[in-house]
Amino acid sequence: MMIVVSFFTQDENEAIQLGLVDLDNSTETEMMVQLLEQSSGFIDFLEVKELSEEEAMKQIELNNLSTYIAFPKGFIQDLYQGYSVEVPIVGNRQQQLESYMINETLQSVVRHIRSSQANILTMNYYAKQFNMDDDARNDFVFEQFQEFLLYTVGRDQVIRERTLSNQASSSPVSYFSLGAWFIISSLWLFSLYYFFTKENPALISQRIRLYGATQFRQILAKIIVTLIVSLILACLSFFSLLYFLDIELTQENIFRTITLISIYQAGFILSLAVFEVLISSLKLRLFVQIFFVSVLILFSGAVIPTLYLPMGIQDYLPYSYAYNSLYWLQEIILNLRHYAEYTSSLFLIGILIFLLLGLLSWKERRSI
């Protein structure tokens, strides 16, 4: 529902509103404000207008303005004297994505201003060394400021445009088919793991341990068997899906996709095994594992594209082996990438292995 609503409510032609507040009221800042306001089309998605600080704050509260920037008092004087210049940027809490985008764009402008400052100071210094008249020197510095300003607000200098495609809308069949396969394979994996799980009475469990079948060996055997069977099923269904979608992969990408599927399934099974060791009650363990699997699938991007998730959650998604595996599978299949990143997922799997071994060792000693 979120995806469908966003398709009908989003206006691609609606520009982001940016306010300019001039507290310095110098000739240079007035020229900067006028230039930015009159040529607000220098970035396609941005609309710039001059406001007073009170009006800008009011428009922010009314959610009519995404961000406003303020040239502070003494801005040009500090610029000419070589002091550090700062341009305050006030964002809108209700439009965090737009505010972040404007902030990134303006940071590029600020970097150019600082570079211009160094050049202007150098020219001003040598103009003084040649005993140039103050009025002529000020006019000369102002001309240099104008040139650097025009250079700074140049279209190619402020922002490098690139086309961002939403895979959920640009390739909906392939995207959601891959997401459905990811969900189904996860449910297969969960079902297979519990197919090999059997709750034995305490006396039978003790007798099994007397024959040398420790809990570590039992869980290890279950992990290996589940991983082999599920990997076969997942690979067969995955390449059948690619055949149905008429997608061909190179030999290297076939190896990468199998590696990504194996990493995800290994992390999935290890997580279930950790919960099995931690929680002795079957009903409580099953409830916790079902909740964990639901969250894992939800935040992997298989149900809802991660683009629609809150920004706070998106920052932590790269630490999830489910997200990394599905993301790189999408990149290889939908964007024809010829590389994949495994480091973070393998690091997390290593942590799960050490955690599982530590819990099993502690539990074995406790049961003796």
C-alpha positions as CSV (number, residue, x, y, z in Angstrom):
1,M,0.0,0.0,0.0
2,M,2.9,2.4,0.8
3,I,4.4,1.8,-2.7
4,V,1.1,2.2,-4.5
5,V,0.2,5.4,-2.6
6,S,3.6,6.9,-3.3
7,F,3.2,6.3,-7.0
8,F,0.0,8.3,-7.1
9,T,0.9,11.1,-4.6
10,Q,4.5,11.9,-5.7
11,D,4.8,14.8,-8.1
12,E,8.1,14.4,-10.0
13,N,7.9,18.0,-11.3
14,E,7.5,19.6,-7.9
15,A,10.6,21.5,-7.0
16,I,12.3,21.6,-3.6
17,Q,11.8,25.0,-2.0
18,L,15.0,26.7,-0.8
19,G,15.0,30.0,1.1
20,L,17.8,32.6,1.1
21,V,18.3,34.9,4.0
22,D,20.7,37.8,3.7
23,L,21.8,39.1,7.1
24,D,25.0,40.7,5.8
25,N,23.3,43.1,3.4
26,S,26.5,43.8,1.6
27,T,26.9,44.4,-2.2
28,E,28.4,40.9,-2.7
29,T,25.8,39.0,-0.8
30,E,23.0,40.9,-2.5
31,M,24.5,39.9,-5.8
32,M,24.8,36.3,-4.7
33,V,21.1,36.2,-3.6
34,Q,19.9,37.8,-6.8
35,L,22.0,35.6,-8.9
36,L,20.7,32.4,-7.2
37,E,17.1,33.6,-7.1
38,Q,17.0,34.7,-10.7
39,S,18.7,31.6,-12.0
40,S,17.0,29.1,-9.7
41,G,16.7,26.7,-12.6
42,F,20.5,26.0,-12.4
43,I,19.4,22.8,-10.7
44,D,16.3,21.1,-12.0
45,F,14.8,20.1,-8.7
46,L,15.4,23.4,-6.8
47,E,13.4,26.6,-6.5
48,V,15.2,29.5,-4.7
49,K,13.6,32.6,-3.3
50,E,14.8,35.4,-1.0
51,L,13.1,35.7,2.4
52,S,13.6,37.4,5.7
53,E,14.7,35.2,8.6
54,E,11.3,35.5,10.4
55,E,9.5,34.6,7.2
56,A,11.8,31.7,6.5
57,M,11.3,30.3,10.0
58,K,7.5,30.6,9.6
59,Q,7.6,28.9,6.2
60,I,9.6,26.0,7.8
61,E,7.0,25.6,10.5
62,L,4.2,25.6,7.9
63,N,6.1,23.0,5.9
64,N,6.2,25.2,2.8
65,L,10.0,25.4,2.8
66,S,12.4,22.5,2.8
67,T,15.5,24.4,3.9
68,Y,16.8,27.9,4.2
69,I,20.4,29.2,4.3
70,A,21.5,32.4,5.9
71,F,24.5,34.6,5.0
72,P,25.5,35.8,8.5
73,K,26.4,39.4,9.3
74,G,30.0,40.2,8.4
75,F,30.2,37.3,5.9
76,I,31.9,39.1,3.1
77,Q,34.2,41.0,5.6
78,D,35.4,37.7,7.0
79,L,35.8,36.3,3.5
80,Y,38.1,39.2,2.5
81,Q,40.0,39.1,5.8
82,G,40.8,35.4,5.6
83,Y,38.7,34.3,8.5
84,S,36.8,31.0,8.4
85,V,33.3,31.6,6.9
86,E,30.3,29.5,7.7
87,V,26.9,29.4,6.1
88,P,24.2,28.2,8.5
89,I,21.7,25.7,6.9
90,V,18.4,25.2,8.6
91,G,16.4,22.1,7.6
92,N,12.8,21.0,7.9
93,R,12.2,18.0,10.2
94,Q,9.2,17.1,8.1
95,Q,11.3,17.0,4.9
96,Q,14.4,15.3,6.0
97,L,15.3,13.7,2.6
98,E,15.0,17.1,0.8
99,S,17.0,18.9,3.5
100,Y,19.7,16.3,3.3
101,M,19.9,16.7,-0.5
102,I,20.1,20.5,-0.3
103,N,22.8,20.2,2.4
104,E,24.9,18.0,0.3
105,T,24.6,20.3,-2.7
106,L,25.4,23.4,-0.6
107,Q,28.4,21.7,1.0
108,S,29.8,21.6,-2.6
109,V,29.1,25.4,-2.9
110,V,30.9,26.1,0.4
111,R,33.9,24.1,-0.7
112,H,34.1,26.3,-3.8
113,I,33.7,29.5,-1.7
114,R,36.6,28.5,0.5
115,S,38.8,27.8,-2.6
116,S,37.7,31.2,-3.9
117,Q,38.6,32.8,-0.6
118,A,42.2,31.5,-0.8
119,N,42.6,32.8,-4.4
120,I,41.0,36.2,-3.6
121,L,43.3,36.6,-0.5
122,T,46.4,35.8,-2.6
123,M,45.4,38.4,-5.2
124,N,44.6,41.0,-2.6
125,Y,48.0,40.4,-0.9
126,Y,50.0,40.9,-4.1
127,A,47.9,43.9,-5.0
128,K,48.9,45.5,-1.7
129,Q,52.5,44.6,-2.4
130,F,52.4,46.5,-5.7
131,N,50.9,49.5,-3.8
132,M,47.7,49.5,-5.8
133,D,45.2,52.2,-4.9
134,D,42.6,51.1,-2.3
135,D,39.6,51.8,-4.6
136,A,41.2,50.1,-7.6
137,R,42.2,47.2,-5.4
138,N,38.7,46.8,-4.0
139,D,37.3,46.9,-7.5
140,F,39.8,44.3,-8.6
141,V,39.0,42.0,-5.7
142,F,35.2,42.5,-6.3
143,E,35.7,41.5,-9.9
144,Q,37.6,38.4,-8.9
145,F,34.8,37.6,-6.4
146,Q,32.2,37.8,-9.2
147,E,34.2,35.5,-11.5
148,F,34.6,32.9,-8.7
149,L,30.9,33.2,-7.8
150,L,29.8,32.6,-11.4
151,Y,32.2,29.6,-11.5
152,T,30.8,28.3,-8.2
153,V,27.1,28.4,-9.2
154,G,27.9,26.9,-12.6
155,R,25.6,23.9,-13.3
156,D,28.4,21.3,-13.6
157,Q,30.3,22.6,-10.6
158,V,27.5,22.7,-8.0
159,I,26.2,19.2,-8.6
160,R,27.0,16.3,-10.8
161,E,23.7,14.9,-12.0
162,R,23.0,11.2,-12.2
163,T,19.9,9.3,-12.9
164,L,18.5,7.4,-9.9
165,S,16.2,4.6,-10.8
166,N,13.7,2.9,-8.5
167,Q,14.0,-0.7,-9.4
168,A,10.6,-1.5,-7.9
169,S,9.0,0.8,-10.6
170,S,11.5,0.5,-13.4
171,S,11.7,-3.3,-13.3
172,P,8.7,-4.4,-11.3
173,V,8.4,-7.9,-12.6
174,S,12.0,-8.8,-12.0
175,Y,12.3,-6.9,-8.7
176,F,9.2,-8.4,-7.1
177,S,9.9,-11.9,-8.5
178,L,13.3,-11.9,-6.9
179,G,11.7,-10.6,-3.7
180,A,9.1,-13.4,-3.8
181,W,11.8,-16.0,-4.4
182,F,13.8,-14.6,-1.5
183,I,10.8,-14.9,0.9
184,I,9.9,-18.4,-0.3
185,S,13.5,-19.6,0.0
186,S,13.7,-18.2,3.6
187,L,10.5,-20.0,4.5
188,W,11.8,-23.2,3.0
189,L,15.0,-22.8,5.0
190,F,13.0,-22.2,8.2
191,S,10.7,-25.2,7.6
192,L,13.7,-27.5,6.8
193,Y,15.5,-26.5,9.9
194,Y,12.4,-27.4,12.0
195,F,11.9,-30.6,10.1
196,F,15.2,-31.8,11.4
197,T,14.5,-30.5,14.9
198,K,13.1,-33.0,17.5
199,E,12.4,-32.3,21.1
200,N,13.6,-35.3,23.2
201,P,12.7,-35.9,26.8
202,A,15.5,-35.3,29.3
203,L,16.3,-39.0,29.9
204,I,16.6,-39.7,26.2
205,S,18.7,-36.6,25.6
206,Q,21.0,-37.8,28.4
207,R,21.3,-41.3,26.9
208,I,22.1,-39.8,23.5
209,R,24.9,-37.8,25.1
210,L,26.3,-41.0,26.6
211,Y,26.7,-42.4,23.1
212,G,28.8,-39.4,22.2
213,A,26.2,-37.4,20.4
214,T,26.7,-34.1,22.2
215,Q,24.5,-31.1,21.5
216,F,27.3,-29.5,19.5
217,R,27.4,-32.5,17.1
218,Q,23.6,-32.7,16.9
219,I,23.3,-29.0,16.0
220,L,26.3,-29.2,13.6
221,A,24.7,-32.1,11.8
222,K,21.4,-30.3,11.5
223,I,23.1,-27.2,10.2
224,I,25.1,-29.1,7.5
225,V,22.1,-31.2,6.3
226,T,19.7,-28.2,6.3
227,L,22.3,-26.0,4.5
228,I,23.0,-28.7,1.8
229,V,19.3,-29.5,1.1
230,S,18.2,-25.8,1.2
231,L,21.1,-24.7,-1.0
232,I,20.1,-27.2,-3.7
233,L,16.5,-26.2,-3.6
234,A,17.4,-22.5,-3.6
235,C,19.8,-22.7,-6.5
236,L,17.3,-24.8,-8.6
237,S,14.5,-22.3,-8.0
238,F,16.7,-19.3,-8.5
239,F,18.1,-20.3,-11.9
240,S,14.6,-21.5,-12.9
241,L,13.4,-17.9,-12.1
242,L,16.2,-16.4,-14.2
243,Y,15.1,-18.7,-17.1
244,F,11.5,-17.6,-16.7
245,L,12.6,-13.9,-16.6
246,D,14.9,-14.5,-19.6
247,I,18.0,-13.3,-17.8
248,E,21.4,-14.7,-18.6
249,L,24.4,-14.5,-16.3
250,T,28.1,-14.9,-17.0
251,Q,30.0,-17.7,-15.4
252,E,31.6,-15.3,-12.9
253,N,28.2,-13.9,-11.9
254,I,26.7,-17.4,-11.5
255,F,29.5,-18.1,-9.0
256,R,28.8,-14.8,-7.2
257,T,25.1,-15.5,-7.0
258,I,25.7,-18.9,-5.5
259,T,28.1,-17.4,-3.0
260,L,25.6,-14.8,-2.0
261,I,22.8,-17.4,-1.5
262,S,25.2,-19.6,0.5
263,I,26.2,-16.7,2.7
264,Y,22.6,-15.7,3.4
265,Q,21.5,-19.3,4.2
266,A,24.5,-19.9,6.4
267,G,23.8,-16.7,8.4
268,F,20.1,-17.6,8.6
269,I,20.7,-21.1,10.0
270,L,23.4,-19.9,12.4
271,S,21.0,-17.4,13.8
272,L,18.3,-20.0,14.3
273,A,20.9,-22.3,16.0
274,V,21.9,-19.5,18.4
275,F,18.2,-19.0,19.5
276,E,17.9,-22.8,19.9
277,V,20.8,-22.9,22.3
278,L,19.7,-19.8,24.2
279,I,16.0,-20.7,24.7
280,S,15.1,-24.1,26.0
281,S,11.4,-23.8,25.8
282,L,10.2,-25.0,22.3
283,K,7.1,-22.7,22.2
284,L,9.0,-19.6,23.3
285,R,11.9,-20.4,20.9
286,L,9.5,-20.9,18.0
287,F,7.8,-17.6,18.7
288,V,11.1,-15.7,18.9
289,Q,12.5,-17.3,15.8
290,I,9.3,-16.5,13.8
291,F,9.6,-12.9,14.9
292,F,13.3,-12.8,14.0
293,V,12.6,-14.2,10.5
294,S,9.8,-11.8,9.9
295,V,12.0,-8.8,10.8
296,L,14.9,-10.2,8.8
297,I,12.7,-10.5,5.7
298,L,11.0,-7.2,6.2
299,F,14.2,-5.2,6.4
300,S,15.9,-7.1,3.6
301,G,14.0,-5.2,1.0
302,A,12.1,-8.3,-0.3
303,V,8.7,-7.0,0.9
304,I,9.1,-3.2,0.9
305,P,12.0,-1.6,-1.1
306,T,14.5,-0.2,1.4
307,L,14.1,3.2,-0.2
308,Y,10.7,3.5,1.6
309,L,12.1,2.6,5.0
310,P,13.0,5.3,7.6
311,M,16.4,6.9,7.2
312,G,17.4,5.7,10.7
313,I,16.8,2.1,9.8
314,Q,18.5,2.4,6.4
315,D,21.8,3.4,8.2
316,Y,21.9,0.0,9.9
317,L,20.8,-2.2,7.0
318,P,24.4,-2.8,5.7
319,Y,25.1,-4.8,8.9
320,S,22.4,-7.4,7.9
321,Y,23.5,-10.4,5.9
322,A,20.0,-10.7,4.5
323,Y,20.0,-7.1,3.2
324,N,23.5,-7.5,1.7
325,S,22.8,-10.7,0.0
326,L,19.5,-9.5,-1.6
327,Y,21.0,-6.1,-2.5
328,W,23.9,-7.6,-4.4
329,L,21.7,-10.2,-6.1
330,Q,19.5,-7.3,-7.3
331,E,22.6,-5.4,-8.5
332,I,23.9,-8.4,-10.4
333,I,20.5,-9.4,-11.9
334,L,18.8,-6.0,-12.5
335,N,21.9,-3.7,-13.0
336,L,24.3,-6.3,-14.5
337,R,27.0,-5.7,-12.0
338,H,30.2,-7.8,-12.2
339,Y,31.2,-7.5,-8.6
340,A,29.8,-8.1,-5.1
341,E,30.8,-7.3,-1.5
342,Y,30.9,-10.1,1.0
343,T,33.1,-8.6,3.8
344,S,30.4,-7.4,6.2
345,S,28.3,-10.5,5.8
346,L,31.2,-12.8,6.4
347,F,32.3,-10.8,9.4
348,L,28.8,-11.1,10.9
349,I,28.7,-14.9,10.2
350,G,32.1,-15.2,11.9
351,I,30.6,-13.5,15.0
352,L,27.6,-15.9,14.9
353,I,29.9,-18.9,14.7
354,F,32.0,-17.7,17.7
355,L,28.8,-16.9,19.6
356,L,27.3,-20.3,18.9
357,L,30.5,-22.2,19.9
358,G,30.7,-20.2,23.1
359,L,27.1,-20.9,24.0
360,L,27.4,-24.6,23.2
361,S,30.6,-24.9,25.3
362,W,28.9,-23.1,28.2
363,K,25.8,-25.2,28.0
364,E,27.7,-28.5,27.7
365,R,29.7,-27.7,30.8
366,R,26.6,-26.7,32.7
367,S,24.8,-30.0,31.8
368,I,27.8,-32.2,33.0
